[in-house]
Amino acid sequence: MTTPIAILLSGRGSNFLALNAAIERGELAARIAVVVSNVPGAPGLTRADELGLDAVAIPHALEPSRDAHETKVIAAIEASGAEWVCLAGYMPLLSSQTVGRFRERTLHIHPTLL
């Protein structure tokens, strides 16, 4: 059984690609349900498209508030059926609204502490 995951990224997507490769090698019992970026032109979104994955840009700069942006991110994650959220270089800070929604189902793999 594979676990559906949502990948959140802001840039190149190197961590996302490493996760995808691990899935393809059978090292991770998961499937990528959606790739979400706050940056419309993020190279990681382009790679997700090239791999045939569901990829969506939700630019935070166009939203009136953090809550408005995160509401759209949450909706995209839930619409995908993802059970886990992987922060793979996602640069915006997430509020308790999002963290609480995916409590104990969020993994932050980017090497920086935000």
CYANA upper distance limits for C-alpha pairs under 8 A (distance plus 0.5 A):
  1 MET  CA     29 ALA  CA      7.33
  1 MET  CA     30 ALA  CA      8.42
  2 THR  CA     29 ALA  CA      5.25
  2 THR  CA     30 ALA  CA      4.83
  2 THR  CA     31 ARG  CA      6.59
  3 THR  CA     29 ALA  CA      6.85
  3 THR  CA     30 ALA  CA      4.81
  3 THR  CA     31 ARG  CA      6.52
  3 THR  CA     82 ALA  CA      8.19
  3 THR  CA     83 GLU  CA      7.31
  3 THR  CA     84 TRP  CA      8.17
  4 PRO  CA     30 ALA  CA      6.18
  4 PRO  CA     31 ARG  CA      5.42
  4 PRO  CA     32 ILE  CA      6.27
  4 PRO  CA     33 ALA  CA      5.88
  4 PRO  CA     81 GLY  CA      7.24
  4 PRO  CA     82 ALA  CA      5.11
  4 PRO  CA     83 GLU  CA      6.14
  4 PRO  CA     84 TRP  CA      7.24
  5 ILE  CA     30 ALA  CA      7.27
  5 ILE  CA     31 ARG  CA      6.66
  5 ILE  CA     32 ILE  CA      5.54
  5 ILE  CA     33 ALA  CA      5.95
  5 ILE  CA     34 VAL  CA      7.61
  5 ILE  CA     82 ALA  CA      5.15
  5 ILE  CA     83 GLU  CA      6.30
  5 ILE  CA     84 TRP  CA      5.23
  5 ILE  CA     85 VAL  CA      6.19
  5 ILE  CA     86 CYS  CA      7.49
  6 ALA  CA     32 ILE  CA      6.56
  6 ALA  CA     33 ALA  CA      6.13
  6 ALA  CA     34 VAL  CA      5.45
  6 ALA  CA     35 VAL  CA      6.35
  6 ALA  CA     36 VAL  CA      7.86
  6 ALA  CA     77 ILE  CA      6.68
  6 ALA  CA     80 SER  CA      8.31
  6 ALA  CA     82 ALA  CA      6.02
  6 ALA  CA     83 GLU  CA      8.19
  6 ALA  CA     84 TRP  CA      6.74
  6 ALA  CA     85 VAL  CA      5.30
  6 ALA  CA     86 CYS  CA      6.54
  7 ILE  CA     16 PHE  CA      7.30
  7 ILE  CA     32 ILE  CA      7.67
  7 ILE  CA     34 VAL  CA      6.83
  7 ILE  CA     35 VAL  CA      5.20
  7 ILE  CA     36 VAL  CA      6.63
  7 ILE  CA     85 VAL  CA      6.58
  7 ILE  CA     86 CYS  CA      5.39
  7 ILE  CA     87 LEU  CA      6.64
  7 ILE  CA     88 ALA  CA      6.95
  8 LEU  CA     35 VAL  CA      6.41
  8 LEU  CA     36 VAL  CA      5.31
  8 LEU  CA     37 SER  CA      6.24
  8 LEU  CA     85 VAL  CA      7.87
  8 LEU  CA     86 CYS  CA      6.66
  8 LEU  CA     87 LEU  CA      5.48
  8 LEU  CA     88 ALA  CA      6.26
  8 LEU  CA     89 GLY  CA      7.62
  8 LEU  CA     90 TYR  CA      5.94
  9 LEU  CA     13 GLY  CA      6.86
  9 LEU  CA     16 PHE  CA      8.22
  9 LEU  CA     35 VAL  CA      7.94
  9 LEU  CA     36 VAL  CA      6.83
  9 LEU  CA     37 SER  CA      5.51
  9 LEU  CA     38 ASN  CA      7.84
  9 LEU  CA     44 GLY  CA      7.59
  9 LEU  CA     87 LEU  CA      6.98
  9 LEU  CA     88 ALA  CA      5.71
  9 LEU  CA     89 GLY  CA      5.31
  9 LEU  CA     90 TYR  CA      4.55
  9 LEU  CA     91 MET  CA      7.81
 10 SER  CA     37 SER  CA      5.73
 10 SER  CA     38 ASN  CA      6.38
 10 SER  CA     39 VAL  CA      6.17
 10 SER  CA     42 ALA  CA      6.66
 10 SER  CA     44 GLY  CA      8.02
 10 SER  CA     89 GLY  CA      6.34
 10 SER  CA     90 TYR  CA      5.30
 10 SER  CA     91 MET  CA      6.52
 11 GLY  CA     37 SER  CA      8.47
 11 GLY  CA     39 VAL  CA      7.90
 11 GLY  CA     42 ALA  CA      5.47
 11 GLY  CA     43 PRO  CA      6.51
 11 GLY  CA     44 GLY  CA      6.41
 11 GLY  CA     89 GLY  CA      7.34
 11 GLY  CA     90 TYR  CA      8.23
 12 ARG  CA     42 ALA  CA      6.78
 12 ARG  CA     43 PRO  CA      5.20
 12 ARG  CA     44 GLY  CA      5.17
 13 GLY  CA     17 LEU  CA      6.57
 13 GLY  CA     43 PRO  CA      7.19
 13 GLY  CA     44 GLY  CA      4.56
 13 GLY  CA     45 LEU  CA      8.13
 13 GLY  CA     47 ARG  CA      8.25
 13 GLY  CA     88 ALA  CA      7.73
 13 GLY  CA     89 GLY  CA      7.76
 14 SER  CA     18 ALA  CA      6.74
 14 SER  CA     44 GLY  CA      7.97
 15 ASN  CA     19 LEU  CA      6.75
 15 ASN  CA     88 ALA  CA      6.10
 15 ASN  CA     89 GLY  CA      7.79
 15 ASN  CA    109 ILE  CA      8.08
 15 ASN  CA    110 HIS  CA      7.82
 16 PHE  CA     20 ASN  CA      6.64
 16 PHE  CA     44 GLY  CA      8.01
 16 PHE  CA     88 ALA  CA      6.59
 17 LEU  CA     21 ALA  CA      6.56
 18 ALA  CA     22 ALA  CA      6.74
 19 LEU  CA     23 ILE  CA      6.75
 19 LEU  CA     28 LEU  CA      8.46
 20 ASN  CA     24 GLU  CA      6.69
 20 ASN  CA     32 ILE  CA      7.98
 21 ALA  CA     25 ARG  CA      6.67
 22 ALA  CA     26 GLY  CA      6.78
 22 ALA  CA     27 GLU  CA      5.66
 22 ALA  CA     28 LEU  CA      6.25
 23 ILE  CA     27 GLU  CA      6.27
 23 ILE  CA     28 LEU  CA      5.30
 23 ILE  CA     29 ALA  CA      7.03
 23 ILE  CA     30 ALA  CA      6.78
 23 ILE  CA     31 ARG  CA      7.41
 32 ILE  CA     53 LEU  CA      7.77
 32 ILE  CA     82 ALA  CA      8.48
 33 ALA  CA     53 LEU  CA      7.88
 33 ALA  CA     54 ASP  CA      7.24
 33 ALA  CA     80 SER  CA      6.11
 33 ALA  CA     81 GLY  CA      7.34
 33 ALA  CA     82 ALA  CA      6.28
 34 VAL  CA     53 LEU  CA      7.13
 34 VAL  CA     54 ASP  CA      5.36
 34 VAL  CA     55 ALA  CA      6.20
 34 VAL  CA     56 VAL  CA      8.03
 34 VAL  CA     76 ALA  CA      8.42
 34 VAL  CA     77 ILE  CA      7.49
 34 VAL  CA     80 SER  CA      6.61
 34 VAL  CA     82 ALA  CA      8.02
 35 VAL  CA     45 LEU  CA      7.43
 35 VAL  CA     48 ALA  CA      7.36
 35 VAL  CA     53 LEU  CA      7.85
 35 VAL  CA     54 ASP  CA      6.73
 35 VAL  CA     55 ALA  CA      5.14
 35 VAL  CA     56 VAL  CA      6.81
 36 VAL  CA     45 LEU  CA      8.01
 36 VAL  CA     55 ALA  CA      6.41
 36 VAL  CA     56 VAL  CA      5.51
 36 VAL  CA     57 ALA  CA      6.32
 36 VAL  CA     58 ILE  CA      7.59
 36 VAL  CA     73 VAL  CA      7.98
 36 VAL  CA     76 ALA  CA      8.35
 37 SER  CA     42 ALA  CA      7.55
 37 SER  CA     45 LEU  CA      7.46
 37 SER  CA     56 VAL  CA      6.99
 37 SER  CA     57 ALA  CA      5.39
 37 SER  CA     58 ILE  CA      6.57
 37 SER  CA     59 PRO  CA      7.87
 37 SER  CA     90 TYR  CA      7.77
 38 ASN  CA     57 ALA  CA      6.24
 38 ASN  CA     58 ILE  CA      5.41
 38 ASN  CA     59 PRO  CA      4.87
 38 ASN  CA     60 HIS  CA      6.18
 38 ASN  CA     90 TYR  CA      8.26
 38 ASN  CA     92 PRO  CA      8.46
 39 VAL  CA     57 ALA  CA      6.80
 39 VAL  CA     58 ILE  CA      7.59
 39 VAL  CA     59 PRO  CA      6.05
 39 VAL  CA     60 HIS  CA      8.36
 40 PRO  CA     45 LEU  CA      8.34
 40 PRO  CA     57 ALA  CA      5.48
 40 PRO  CA     58 ILE  CA      7.54
 40 PRO  CA     59 PRO  CA      6.78
 41 GLY  CA     45 LEU  CA      7.79
 41 GLY  CA     46 THR  CA      8.25
 42 ALA  CA     46 THR  CA      7.40
 43 PRO  CA     47 ARG  CA      6.82
 44 GLY  CA     48 ALA  CA      6.69
 45 LEU  CA     49 ASP  CA      6.70
 45 LEU  CA     55 ALA  CA      6.36
 45 LEU  CA     56 VAL  CA      7.77
 45 LEU  CA     57 ALA  CA      8.15
 46 THR  CA     50 GLU  CA      6.71
 47 ARG  CA     51 LEU  CA      6.70
 48 ALA  CA     52 GLY  CA      6.82
 48 ALA  CA     53 LEU  CA      5.65
 48 ALA  CA     54 ASP  CA      7.53
 48 ALA  CA     55 ALA  CA      6.55
 49 ASP  CA     53 LEU  CA      6.07
 49 ASP  CA     54 ASP  CA      7.37
 49 ASP  CA     55 ALA  CA      6.73
 58 ILE  CA     69 HIS  CA      7.88
 58 ILE  CA     72 LYS  CA      7.75
 58 ILE  CA     73 VAL  CA      7.42
 59 PRO  CA     63 GLU  CA      7.92
 59 PRO  CA     69 HIS  CA      8.19
 60 HIS  CA     66 ARG  CA      7.88
 60 HIS  CA     69 HIS  CA      6.08
 63 GLU  CA     68 ALA  CA      6.61
 63 GLU  CA     69 HIS  CA      6.18
 64 PRO  CA     68 ALA  CA      7.06
 64 PRO  CA     69 HIS  CA      8.35
 65 SER  CA     69 HIS  CA      6.95
 66 ARG  CA     70 GLU  CA      6.57
 66 ARG  CA     95 SER  CA      8.42
 67 ASP  CA     71 THR  CA      6.46
 67 ASP  CA     95 SER  CA      8.37
 67 ASP  CA     97 GLN  CA      8.15
 68 ALA  CA     72 LYS  CA      7.17
 69 HIS  CA     73 VAL  CA      6.93
 70 GLU  CA     74 ILE  CA      6.46
 70 GLU  CA     94 LEU  CA      8.14
 70 GLU  CA     97 GLN  CA      8.20
 70 GLU  CA     98 THR  CA      7.14
 71 THR  CA     75 ALA  CA      6.66
 72 LYS  CA     76 ALA  CA      6.74
 73 VAL  CA     77 ILE  CA      6.77
 74 ILE  CA     78 GLU  CA      6.58
 74 ILE  CA     98 THR  CA      7.28
 75 ALA  CA     79 ALA  CA      6.42
 76 ALA  CA     80 SER  CA      6.76
 77 ILE  CA     81 GLY  CA      7.22
 77 ILE  CA     82 ALA  CA      6.42
 77 ILE  CA     85 VAL  CA      8.45
 78 GLU  CA     82 ALA  CA      6.71
 83 GLU  CA    105 ARG  CA      7.61
 84 TRP  CA    102 PHE  CA      7.76
 84 TRP  CA    105 ARG  CA      5.40
 84 TRP  CA    106 THR  CA      6.36
 84 TRP  CA    107 LEU  CA      8.24
 85 VAL  CA    102 PHE  CA      7.74
 85 VAL  CA    105 ARG  CA      6.78
 85 VAL  CA    106 THR  CA      5.21
 85 VAL  CA    107 LEU  CA      6.76
 86 CYS  CA    106 THR  CA      6.31
 86 CYS  CA    107 LEU  CA      5.31
 86 CYS  CA    108 HIS  CA      6.38
 86 CYS  CA    109 ILE  CA      7.58
 87 LEU  CA    106 THR  CA      7.91
 87 LEU  CA    107 LEU  CA      6.58
 87 LEU  CA    108 HIS  CA      5.13
 87 LEU  CA    109 ILE  CA      6.59
 87 LEU  CA    110 HIS  CA      7.36
 88 ALA  CA    108 HIS  CA      7.00
 88 ALA  CA    109 ILE  CA      5.99
 88 ALA  CA    110 HIS  CA      5.73
 89 GLY  CA    109 ILE  CA      7.98
 89 GLY  CA    110 HIS  CA      5.56
 90 TYR  CA    110 HIS  CA      8.44
 91 MET  CA    114 LEU  CA      7.99
 93 LEU  CA    114 LEU  CA      7.17
 94 LEU  CA     98 THR  CA      6.75
 94 LEU  CA     99 VAL  CA      7.16
 95 SER  CA     99 VAL  CA      6.85
 96 SER  CA    100 GLY  CA      5.81
 96 SER  CA    101 ARG  CA      8.48
 97 GLN  CA    101 ARG  CA      6.73
 98 THR  CA    102 PHE  CA      6.97
 99 VAL  CA    103 ARG  CA      6.21
 99 VAL  CA    106 THR  CA      7.90
102 PHE  CA    106 THR  CA      6.55
